[in-house]
Amino acid sequence: MFKLFTTSDNTVSYTSDELKFELRGNRTGVFQANVSSGDSVTLQSRIDNSFDWVDVVTIADANDIQEVILSPYFRVVVTNTSGNALVAGLHG
């Protein structure tokens, strides 16, 4: 299942809404981000709302795709200095 991390404005720095994933036996997923020079996006996850967020992977300065271990909750933290749209999604 593909999910896009959402925000009201992806041309500024932001923390996305939380995404909830149904694991359905899948252990890994694919995280992709379209990132401009000077920008970065950090994928964070946690297994339950009672835990703190943990950084999983950071993508900076260029588009990239990474395999990640799935957990029930994800969000992205974006630093956007270019003013270009920064889009990130997770397929698992």
C-alpha angles and dihedrals in degrees: 000000000000121000129182120213107238137211135156092247123019094184093077135052112284149153111235128229114271117266120211117210128201102215097206092187095304113132101187138033139183123254119197131180135183103218131175126214110285094023131103139187126199120200112215130189143179136182097226140007089252090067130076120249115267125206110242104175138346124212118194139179098355143038114279144166125212136181112235138183109253124237131173097260132043139168137164129231111207130197107195117184098151098064089228120126112271112203126185134178142174129216118194 
